[in-house]
Amino acid sequence: WTSGFYPGSMWLAYELTGDEALAKEARKYTDRLQDMQYYTGNHDLGFMMFCSYGQGIRLKPEPTDSLILIHSSESLCSRFRPEVGLIRSWDFGDWSYPVIIDNMMNLEILFEATSLSGDSTFYNMAVSHADMTLKNHFRMDGSSYHVVDYDMRTGKVRSRCTAQGYSDESAWARGQAWGIYGYTMCYRYTRQLKYLEQAEAAYEFVCTHPNLPEDLIPYWDFDAVNIPHELRDASVAAIMAAALYELSMYSNKAEYKETADKVMHSLSSSDYRSKIGENHNFLLMHSVGSYPHGSEIDVPLIYADYYFLEALKRKRDCDIEAKSKSVQK
């Protein structure tokens, strides 16, 4: 599911630097994903194909890019059942029809597919998925479950759990970041106020949580039992910062950008930003994949780097816009 993040990182690095060698690298690794446009094995087509081809279309499009992205969206839509109103995430485990909060991130490719093709089917499926997730994934305090399992015939909720978190009722940190980012992105495409409000509610849960560290780099789960001796997750912070820069564009609340700036200051410090040539050449240190499964524990992760670069790009955009408004005044 992470195969799109390396070419996506190269596209973002090219955008930030103008270095054509990075664009060449981005195109080489983007094109290696071409066959994945027909993959239907899970919900991660957005991560794989939009982070790569989507960035390529935005920055240096090739003639076939749009069609590949549309085909990828069709493959993702094959996992949608009208009876449930959601895109199925996984085909393994004891679940009937599992849907994870991460899946919100894969809706962006569907919104873009409608823009590219004029076919509203993609848009409508994305909205249906966002609406059902909003209805069933979130607790009253704004936090999110990781997995909601549905009956594939009736669409009724069978169970809720947090597979990659400390416990089923805990707040797995990356899941909270996916929620902030996902609903901010949905607001961008739909301008439905309920999506903006959900993004804000998810942010409020995180920023007011007593277990959020002073440097704003969350522990891997907000309810992990050994806080403050638990591991941090830089990927959560990077995703959240990228989301908050965009959220700040839709709100008069200065705190969104201020929080994002503080997060980026922490991530750019020697505590999290690796030296050149170290850390297996990743940008960020100290991320956590799935702690309960003993997978990727306190390591660099490519999606942490991707969203860190995206946050840098969005920070630059926000700063340019703020400067422009100041000059106009």
N, C-alpha and C positions, 0 to 999 in steps of 0.2 A: 504493500500500500504506500510505501514511501518513495517509489521509483520516480515520481514527478518532482520531488523536492530538489534534487541536485540540478537538473536543467533549469528549474525555476529559480534557484539561487543564482545560477550563472546569468540568467536574464536580468534579475534584479541588480546584480553586481555591475552588469553592463550599463544598466540605466543610471546607476549612481556614479559611474566613473567615465562612461563614454568609451571604454576600451573595447575595440572591435574584436580583439582576441577572445574576450569573454563572450561576446555574441556568437562567435564561431563555435566555441565550446558548447554554449547553450543550444545552438541549432543541432549540433552533432548528437547530443544526448536526448534532445527532444525527439528527433526523427527515429531514434532507436525504439521509441515507444509506439510507433505507428500501428503495430499489430494489436495493441491493447485496446484499440477502438471497438473491437468486437468481443471484449472480455465481459462476461456476465456473472463471474463467480462470487462477487461480493459488491458492496456499495461504494467502493473506494475509487470509482472512475473519476470523480471530481478531483481528488487529491492527485491521482496519477496524471490525468490528461489536462485539467484546467491549469494546474500549477506549471505545467510545461507548455502545452500548445496555447493555452489561454494567454500566458505571458508573451509567447511568441507572436500571436496575432496582434497583441497590443503594441509591440515594439518593432518587430521586423517580420511581418507576415509573409508566408509563402502561399502560392496559389491553392494548395490542397489543405491548408491548415483548417479552414472553416468547415470543410466537409468532414474532416477527421473529427473535429470537435462535435459536430452534429451526430455523426455515427456513434461516438462515445456516449452521447446523451441518450440516444436510442437504446444502447446496451444497458445503461443505468435504468432507464424506464422499464425495461423488461422485468425488473425486480419490484415493480409497483403493482399492488393488488387493489382494485377499487373497493372491495369489501372491507379492507383495512384502512385505505386512504394514505398509506405510507410506503416508503421504499424499504424493503427488507434488508437488514444489514448482513447477517451471517447465515450460513447454511449448516453450521455445526452446533453441537451442544444439545441439551435437553429442552431447548426452547421450541415453541411452535412457530413464532414469527417475531424474532427479536429485532428491535430497533434501538440503536445506540445514539446518544447525544452527539457523538462525532459526526453523524450523518448529516447534521445541519450544514456542515462545511461543503458537502457534495451537492448542495442545491445551486450553487453559483453557476456551475456548468449548464444547468437546465435553464436558468434565466437567460444566460448568454446564448444558448441554442435557439431560444425563441427570437432574440434580437437578430441572430444571423439568418434564421430560416423563415421567420414570419409565422411559424407554427406555434400556436398558443398552447398546444398539448403539454409541452415541456414546462411552461410557466405555470399552468394549472396544477400539474403534479407537484411542482415545488411548493406552491402555496398550500395545497392539501397537506403535504408532509409537514410544513412549518406549523400549520394550524393544529394538527393532531399532536405534534410534539409539544406545542405550547400548552395544550389541554392536559396532557397526561404525564409529561416528564418532570414537571417542576413542583417543588414543595411550596408551602405557604411563605417560607422565608426567602424565596428566590433561588434556592439551591436546586441542583438537578440530580436526578438519578442517572446512572450510567446506562442501564438497559431496561427497557420496557418490553415485555413479551405480550403479544396479542394472539387471540384466536383467529386463525387465518380464514375461517368461514364467517364468523360473526363480527369480527373487528373489536371485540371486547377485550379489555386488559385482563391478562391472566396473572401476571406478577410483575414486580419491579425489583431491581437489584442494582448493585454497583460492583461489577465484576473486577474492575481494576483498582478499586478503592479499598480502604481499610475494612469497611463493612457495608452491608446493603444500605444502611441509613446514613452513611457518612457522605461527606462532600469531597469526592475525588477532584483534585484541583484542576487537572486538565479539562475535565468535563465542564467545570464552571467557565473556563476560558472559551471552550467551544461554544457555549451558550451565548456569551457576550458577543463574540465575533459573528456567530451564525445569524443572530437576530438583527444585529446592526447591518449586516450584508442584506438580509431580507428587506429591511426598511429601505435601503438604497434602491432596490428594484421595484418595490411595490408602493412605497410611501404609506403603508398601513401603520397607523399610530400604535396599534397593539404590539407590533414587533419592536418598535423603538422603546416602548415601555418595558417590554420583557428584557431587552438588553440592559436597560438602566437598572431594573430590579436585580438582575444577575450581578451587575457591577456592585450595587449597594451591598449585596451579601458578602462579596469578596472584600471590599474596601473597609467595611465596618467590622469584619470578623476579628475577634480578639486574638486569634492565632495567626493573623497576618503579620509577618516579621516587619521590623522597622524599615528594612531595605526594600520591601515590597516584592521580594522573590519568594513565592509561596512554598510551603512544605508540600510534599507530593499529595497529601490528603489533609484537609483542614481539621479532621478529627483523629488523625493518627495518634496512637496512644502515648508515644514517647516524645512528643513536642515539649521542649525545644531541641531535642536531640535527634529529630527525624531529618531525612534528606530533603534538600530543596529541589525544585524542578524548574530549571531555567526555561524550558520549553513553554511552561505555563505563562511565565512572565512575558516572554516574547510574543506569544499569541495575544495575550491581553493588551499589551502595548499597541500592537498593530490595530486591534479592534478599537481601542480608546481614541487613537488619533482620528479614525474615521467617525466615531461617535461624537467627537468634539465638533465636527463639521456640521452636525445636525442639531446642536444644542448651544444655548447661551451659557451653559455651566462651564466655568473655567477649569473646574476640578478634573475634567476628563483629560485634557491635554497636560495639565500639571502632574497628574498621576502618571501618565504615560512617560513624561519627561523624567520623572524620578525613577521609574522602572528602567528606562534606557540608560540613565546615569549609573545605576547599579550594575546592569548587565555589561556595561562598557568598562567597568572597573576590573582590577586584577583579580578580584574574587571570582569572576565568572568569564571574563574575556581572556582567551588563551593567547600566549605569545606566538608570533609567527614561527611556523615550523614545528610547533609542539601540538599536543592534544590531537594527534593524527590529522593535523591540518584543518580541523574544525574550528569555527569561530568561538563557540561557547562551550564552556565546561558545565558539568553538574546538572544533567537532566535525568529523568526517570521514565522508563518505558512502562512496564507493568510490575510494580513491586510485589503484589501477591503471587505472581507467577515466576518471580526470580529472574525476570527478563529486563535487560538494559538498566542496570542499577548504578546510578551515579556515573553516567557516561555522557559523551557528546552525542547528540542526535541531529540528524540532518534537518528535521523539521523545525528544531529550535533555531538553527542557522537561517532557514528560509524565512521564518516569521520575524526574526531579528532584522534581516535585510529589508523585509517589507515594512517593518516599523520605521527603519531609518529613512526609507523612501517617503513614507507618509509624514514623518516628522518634518522632512525637508519641505514637502508640499504645504503642510500647515504653517510652517514658519514663513514661507514665501507669501502665502495668502495673507497672513497677519501683517507682514511688512507692507504689502500692497494696500491693505485697508488703512494702515497708519498713514501712508503717504497721501492717500486720497483725502483723509481728514485734514 
